[in-house]
């Protein structure tokens, strides 16, 4: 059985712990490897390495850091096929989807190459007589990221490239469900010339997370996951004096107006609801059909979803793969049971899907509910699977109220041909990321990713300029070079 260990000081090292966690192939249900459940000694070795590495790395000029990151970008581009296969093998998503996720992470690496420009401060001459003032941004120290199973390449790359470019060292605690891609990304960074210890990977479970949250030598925490865990991460880390960005769950609404291009809207809903088996924090899980468009929209979605190809990633024609685990499959199917009990109309049932040769895989078929109401749990709670709920709204105002009243505020979209209406929607929806005739409005790397309400805990979104601000401290200097003849002491507040 393949053993997956930690990455410390520029190499894979066997840890002190003798406990390992099974890693499954979601398509077959088989255990394909085991990942170390790091203990306190493994954690201490990792943090000690990161502290030592920071002392030297923080003194390296931003331009030299940028050149290493540029080399890293080239290596990832060359290795993108093997990285995607690692993602697909352990997560289950289709190979094209995995490649796309690596590419979206790579965009942040590319953005981080511009760090000399991004770290420029501000300067003001003569803020007082013969006094100048300027600001600089300096690194925090040791930083850490705790990342989810659904994007084992992209989400870590939303964090560590910017942190490291800013002069910090970084500890990554990936999901124990699909850890292999993180180790390969670390190896490529070392190959690019990154000094040992600047980027370490610590594998493990909640015990490793709690050690990260409580250790005073770690100065910031970046997290993506469910809202209950995000809230726990935020509260615990903040209590220990750390800077925190904790992205939580979502229930993303896609509003379809009567004047929308229905074919485009249905295609957008299909990809956003069922792509990656719905295991995306930006997945569309609620379609709000406004007015008379509802019946035709549901008919079109149902027809297309029935012909959607669900298969393992090794099938090049696959459009959707399995969900991550047996437990998660059961959770999703329990939500489908609940939706039926709550009175929603089950148009398409994804339970009990079996694929020949993969009967033990964790497959759930595309599921479609109609006539879902805002009081139902399947509407209020994050399912994180290929389950789409359709809510009918009489008019635009009712649809907007549904979007704004929901506890989550991660992403939303509207499909319409009315520019005035779309402008009103983008201005007045209480959501962090908004699309107009775009189903999954994930910002590019040079903008920032983050929601509102129960979808984000902390002051800063991820990557983009927000990421640079999160991973640096602001220092402002006020300076005067005195003349040779001293005036003597002043005992009043200095003014212009």
C-alpha positions in Angstrom: 0.0 0.0 0.0 1.4 3.4 -1.0 2.2 5.6 1.9 1.8 9.4 1.6 3.9 11.4 4.1 4.7 15.1 4.7 6.8 17.5 2.7 9.3 19.3 4.9 12.6 21.1 4.1 12.3 20.5 0.4 11.7 16.8 0.5 9.2 14.1 1.4 9.9 12.9 4.9 8.5 9.9 6.8 6.9 11.3 9.9 7.0 10.3 13.5 3.4 9.1 13.6 2.7 5.5 12.8 -1.0 6.2 12.1 -2.3 6.5 8.5 -5.7 7.4 7.0 -7.0 5.5 4.0 -7.4 7.3 0.7 -10.1 6.0 -1.6 -10.7 6.0 -5.4 -14.3 7.4 -5.4 -15.0 5.6 -8.7 -14.4 2.1 -7.4 -14.6 2.5 -3.6 -11.1 0.9 -3.3 -8.4 2.1 -0.9 -5.5 3.2 -3.1 -3.1 4.7 -0.6 -2.7 5.8 3.0 -1.8 9.3 4.2 0.0 10.1 7.4 -2.0 11.3 10.4 0.7 13.6 11.7 1.3 13.8 15.4 2.7 16.6 17.6 6.3 15.8 16.7 5.5 16.0 13.0 3.8 19.3 13.5 6.8 20.7 15.5 9.2 19.6 12.8 7.1 21.4 10.2 6.7 24.6 12.1 10.4 24.7 13.1 11.4 24.4 9.5 9.0 27.1 8.4 10.2 29.6 11.1 13.8 29.1 10.1 13.1 29.4 6.4 11.1 32.6 6.9 14.2 34.4 8.4 16.1 34.1 5.1 13.2 34.2 2.6 11.8 37.4 3.9 15.1 39.1 3.1 15.1 37.9 -0.5 14.2 40.8 -2.8 10.7 40.7 -4.4 12.2 40.6 -7.8 14.2 37.4 -7.0 11.1 35.8 -5.5 9.2 36.7 -8.6 11.8 34.9 -10.8 11.5 31.7 -8.8 7.7 31.9 -9.1 7.9 32.5 -12.8 10.0 29.3 -13.1 7.4 27.5 -10.9 4.7 28.6 -13.4 6.6 27.1 -16.3 7.0 23.7 -14.4 3.3 23.6 -13.6 2.4 24.2 -17.2 4.6 21.3 -18.3 3.2 19.0 -15.6 -0.5 20.0 -15.9 -1.6 16.6 -17.3 -0.1 14.6 -14.4 -1.4 17.0 -11.8 -4.9 16.7 -13.3 -4.7 12.9 -13.2 -3.8 13.0 -9.5 -6.8 15.2 -8.8 -9.1 13.0 -10.8 -7.9 9.7 -9.3 -8.4 10.9 -5.7 -11.3 13.3 -6.1 -13.2 11.6 -9.0 -13.9 14.6 -11.1 -13.5 14.3 -14.9 -10.1 14.9 -16.4 -11.2 18.0 -18.3 -12.6 19.5 -15.1 -9.5 18.7 -13.2 -7.3 20.3 -15.9 -9.5 23.4 -15.7 -9.1 23.6 -11.9 -5.3 23.4 -12.2 -5.4 26.2 -14.8 -7.5 28.4 -12.5 -4.9 27.9 -9.8 -2.1 28.5 -12.2 -3.6 31.9 -12.9 -2.9 32.9 -9.3 0.7 31.8 -9.6 0.9 33.9 -12.7 -0.5 36.9 -10.8 2.0 36.4 -8.0 4.8 36.8 -10.6 4.0 40.5 -10.5 4.8 40.9 -6.8 7.4 43.6 -7.1 4.7 45.9 -8.4 2.0 44.7 -6.0 4.2 45.4 -3.0 4.8 49.1 -3.9 3.8 51.4 -1.1 2.7 55.1 -1.1 4.8 58.2 -0.6 3.8 61.7 0.4 6.3 64.6 0.5 6.0 67.4 3.0 3.2 66.1 5.1 4.6 68.6 7.5 7.4 71.1 7.1 10.4 69.1 5.8 8.7 65.9 6.9 8.0 63.0 4.4 5.8 60.0 5.0 5.6 56.6 3.2 4.2 53.2 3.6 5.5 49.7 3.0 4.0 46.3 3.1 6.0 43.6 5.0 5.5 39.9 5.4 3.7 38.3 8.4 5.9 35.4 9.1 4.7 31.8 9.0 1.3 31.4 7.4 -0.9 28.4 7.0 -3.7 27.1 4.7 -6.3 24.5 5.4 -7.9 23.4 2.2 -10.9 21.2 1.2 -11.2 18.0 -0.9 -13.1 19.5 -3.8 -10.2 21.5 -5.3 -6.9 19.9 -4.2 -4.9 22.0 -6.7 -6.9 25.2 -7.2 -7.7 26.2 -3.7 -4.2 25.8 -2.3 -2.9 27.8 -5.2 -5.3 30.6 -4.2 -3.3 30.9 -1.0 0.4 29.9 -1.0 1.8 31.6 -4.2 0.8 35.0 -3.0 1.8 34.4 0.6 5.3 33.1 -0.5 5.6 35.9 -3.1 5.1 38.4 -0.2 8.0 36.9 1.7 6.2 34.6 4.1 6.8 30.9 4.6 3.7 28.7 4.2 2.3 25.4 5.8 -0.3 23.7 3.7 -2.7 21.2 5.5 -4.6 19.6 2.5 -7.6 17.4 2.8 -6.8 13.9 3.9 -9.2 12.6 1.2 -7.0 13.7 -1.7 -3.5 14.8 -0.6 -1.2 13.7 -3.5 -1.5 16.7 -5.7 -0.3 19.0 -2.9 2.9 17.0 -2.5 3.6 17.2 -6.2 3.0 21.0 -6.3 5.5 21.3 -3.4 8.1 19.2 -5.3 7.7 21.4 -8.4 8.2 24.5 -6.3 11.5 23.1 -4.9 12.5 22.2 -8.4 11.9 25.9 -9.4 14.5 27.0 -6.8 12.3 27.8 -3.8 14.5 27.5 -0.7 13.9 24.5 1.6 11.2 25.0 4.3 9.5 28.0 2.6 6.7 25.7 1.5 5.9 22.7 3.7 3.0 20.3 3.5 1.6 18.8 6.7 -0.9 16.0 6.3 -3.4 14.9 8.9 -6.8 15.3 10.3 -8.6 17.7 12.8 -5.8 17.2 15.3 -3.3 18.8 12.9 -5.8 21.7 12.2 -6.1 22.4 16.0 -2.4 22.5 16.4 -2.1 25.0 13.5 -4.9 27.2 15.0 -3.3 27.4 18.5 0.4 27.7 17.7 1.6 31.3 18.3 4.4 31.0 15.7 1.8 30.8 12.9 0.5 34.3 12.1 -2.4 33.8 9.6 -4.9 31.1 8.6 -6.5 30.7 5.2 -9.4 28.3 5.0 -12.1 27.1 2.5 -14.8 24.6 3.6 -18.2 24.4 5.2 -19.7 27.3 7.2 -19.7 25.5 10.6 -16.0 24.7 10.2 -15.2 28.1 8.8 -16.8 29.7 11.8 -14.9 27.5 14.1 -11.6 28.2 12.3 -12.3 32.0 12.4 -13.2 32.1 16.1 -10.4 29.8 17.3 -7.7 31.4 15.2 -8.8 34.9 16.0 -8.8 34.1 19.7 -5.2 33.0 19.3 -4.3 36.4 17.7 -4.1 35.3 14.1 -5.3 37.0 11.0 -8.0 34.9 9.3 -9.7 34.5 6.0 -12.3 31.6 6.3 -14.5 30.9 3.3 -17.7 28.9 4.2 -20.6 27.3 2.5 -23.0 28.4 -0.2 -26.5 28.1 -1.7 -26.0 29.9 -5.0 -29.1 31.1 -6.7 -29.4 31.5 -10.5 -32.3 33.7 -11.5 -33.9 33.1 -14.9 -36.1 36.0 -16.1 -38.9 35.5 -18.7 -36.9 37.4 -21.3 -33.8 35.2 -20.9 -32.3 33.2 -23.7 -33.6 29.9 -22.4 -31.2 27.6 -24.2 -28.2 29.6 -22.8 -29.7 29.6 -19.3 -30.4 25.9 -19.3 -26.9 25.1 -20.5 -25.5 27.4 -17.8 -27.6 25.7 -15.1 -26.6 22.2 -16.3 -22.8 22.8 -16.1 -23.1 24.8 -12.8 -25.4 22.4 -11.0 -24.0 19.1 -12.1 -20.4 19.8 -13.1 -17.9 18.3 -10.6 -20.9 16.4 -9.2 -22.1 19.6 -7.6 -19.0 19.6 -5.2 -18.2 23.3 -5.8 -18.8 26.2 -3.4 -19.8 28.1 -6.6 -22.2 25.4 -7.9 -25.7 26.5 -8.7 -28.0 24.6 -6.3 -31.1 26.8 -6.6 -32.6 27.9 -9.9 -35.2 30.7 -9.5 -37.7 30.6 -12.4 -39.5 33.8 -12.7 -43.0 33.9 -14.2 -44.1 31.7 -17.1 -40.6 30.5 -18.0 -40.6 27.8 -15.2 -42.4 24.9 -16.9 -40.3 25.1 -20.1 -37.1 25.6 -18.2 -37.7 22.5 -16.0 -38.6 20.4 -19.0 -35.4 21.3 -20.8 -33.2 20.7 -17.7 -34.8 17.4 -17.1 -34.3 16.3 -20.7 -30.7 17.2 -20.8 -29.9 15.9 -17.3 -31.4 12.4 -18.2 -28.8 12.1 -21.0 -25.9 13.4 -18.9 -23.0 10.9 -19.0 -22.0 9.8 -15.4 -18.8 7.8 -15.5 -15.3 7.5 -14.0 -12.7 10.0 -15.0 -10.9 7.4 -17.1 -13.9 7.5 -19.5 -13.1 10.4 -21.9 -16.8 10.9 -22.6 -17.7 11.4 -18.9 -19.5 14.6 -18.0 -19.8 13.9 -14.3 -18.0 11.6 -11.9 -18.6 10.2 -8.4 -18.8 12.2 -5.2 -15.9 12.1 -2.8 -16.8 9.3 -0.3 -19.4 6.7 0.7 -20.4 8.9 3.7 -20.9 11.9 1.4 -23.0 9.9 -1.0 -25.2 8.8 1.9 -25.6 12.4 3.1 -26.7 13.6 -0.4 -29.2 10.7 -0.8 -30.6 11.5 2.7 -31.2 15.1 1.5 -33.1 13.7 -1.5 -35.2 11.5 0.8 -35.8 14.6 2.9 -36.9 16.7 -0.1 -39.5 14.1 -1.0 -40.8 14.1 2.6 -40.9 17.9 2.7 -43.2 17.9 -0.3 -40.9 19.0 -3.2 -41.6 17.4 -6.5 -38.8 15.0 -7.5 -38.5 15.4 -11.2 -35.3 13.4 -11.6 -33.9 11.0 -9.0 -30.2 10.4 -8.7 -30.4 7.8 -6.0 -29.3 4.2 -6.5 -27.3 4.9 -9.6 -25.2 1.9 -10.5 -22.5 1.8 -13.2 -21.5 -1.5 -14.6 -18.0 -2.4 -13.4 -18.1 0.4 -10.8 -20.9 -0.8 -8.6 -19.0 0.1 -5.4 -18.2 3.6 -6.6 -19.7 6.7 -5.0 -22.0 7.7 -7.8 -25.1 9.9 -7.5 -27.0 10.8 -10.6 -28.2 14.3 -11.5 -31.2 15.1 -9.3 -33.9 17.7 -10.0 -36.5 19.1 -7.6 -39.4 21.4 -8.6 -41.7 23.4 -6.4 -39.2 23.9 -3.6 -40.1 26.5 -1.1 -37.9 28.7 1.2 -39.0 26.8 4.3 -37.6 23.5 3.2 -34.2 22.2 4.5 -33.1 21.2 1.0 -33.4 24.9 0.2 -31.8 26.3 3.3 -28.9 23.9 3.8 -25.9 23.2 1.7 -26.1 19.7 0.1 -22.8 19.9 -1.9 -23.9 17.3 -4.5 -25.6 17.1 -7.9 -29.0 18.2 -6.5 -30.8 21.2 -8.1 -33.8 22.8 -6.5 -36.1 24.9 -8.6 -38.0 27.7 -6.8 -40.8 29.5 -8.6 -41.1 33.3 -8.2 -43.9 35.4 -9.5 -41.8 38.4 -10.4 -38.3 39.9 -10.2 -38.8 41.5 -6.8 -39.7 38.2 -5.3 -36.7 36.5 -6.9 -34.3 39.2 -5.5 -35.8 38.8 -2.1 -35.1 35.1 -2.1 -31.4 35.8 -3.0 -31.0 38.4 -0.3 -32.9 36.7 2.5 -30.8 33.5 2.3 -28.2 33.0 5.0 -25.4 32.3 2.5 -24.0 35.0 0.2 -21.3 33.4 -1.9 -22.4 33.6 -5.5 -25.4 34.4 -7.7 -26.3 34.9 -11.3 -29.1 36.4 -13.4 -30.1 35.4 -16.9 -31.9 38.3 -18.7 -31.9 40.4 -21.8 -32.7 43.5 -19.9 -29.6 45.7 -19.1 -31.5 47.9 -16.7 -32.7 44.9 -14.7 -29.3 43.3 -14.6 -27.7 46.5 -13.4 -30.3 46.7 -10.6 -29.6 43.1 -9.7 -25.8 43.5 -9.5 -26.2 46.7 -7.4 -28.8 45.4 -5.0 -28.1 41.7 -4.4 -26.4 41.0 -1.1 -23.9 38.6 -2.5 -20.1 38.6 -2.9 -19.7 37.3 -6.5 -22.3 38.1 -9.2 -22.8 36.9 -12.7 -24.9 38.3 -15.6 -25.6 35.6 -18.1 -22.6 33.8 -16.6 -23.4 30.7 -14.4 -20.3 30.5 -12.3 -18.9 34.0 -11.7 -15.6 33.0 -10.2 -13.3 36.1 -10.4 -10.0 36.0 -12.3 -6.8 35.9 -10.2 -6.3 39.7 -10.5 -9.7 40.2 -8.8 -10.5 38.5 -5.5 -12.7 35.6 -4.4 -15.1 35.8 -1.5 -18.7 35.9 -0.4 -20.9 37.8 2.1 -23.0 36.8 5.1 -22.4 33.2 6.3 -20.1 32.5 3.3 -17.0 34.5 4.6 -15.5 35.0 8.0 -12.8 37.6 8.1 -12.0 40.9 6.5 -10.2 39.8 3.3 -11.2 37.7 0.3 -8.7 35.4 -1.4 -6.1 36.1 -4.1 -5.9 39.3 -6.1 -4.9 42.5 -4.3 -7.0 41.4 -1.3 -4.6 38.4 -1.0 -1.5 40.7 -1.0 -3.1 42.8 1.8 -4.0 39.8 3.8 -0.5 38.3 3.7 1.3 41.6 4.6 1.4 44.1 7.4 1.3 47.8 6.7 4.0 49.9 8.1 4.0 53.7 7.7 7.2 55.8 8.2 7.3 59.5 9.0 10.8 61.0 8.5 12.6 64.3 8.9 16.3 64.9 8.5 17.1 67.7 11.0 19.0 70.8 10.0 22.5 71.3 11.6 21.2 74.0 13.9 18.7 72.6 16.5 15.7 74.6 17.5 15.3 73.0 20.9 12.4 70.8 22.1 8.8 71.4 21.2 6.0 70.7 23.6 3.0 71.2 21.4 1.3 68.8 18.9 3.2 69.2 15.6 1.2 70.8 12.7 2.0 72.1 9.3 
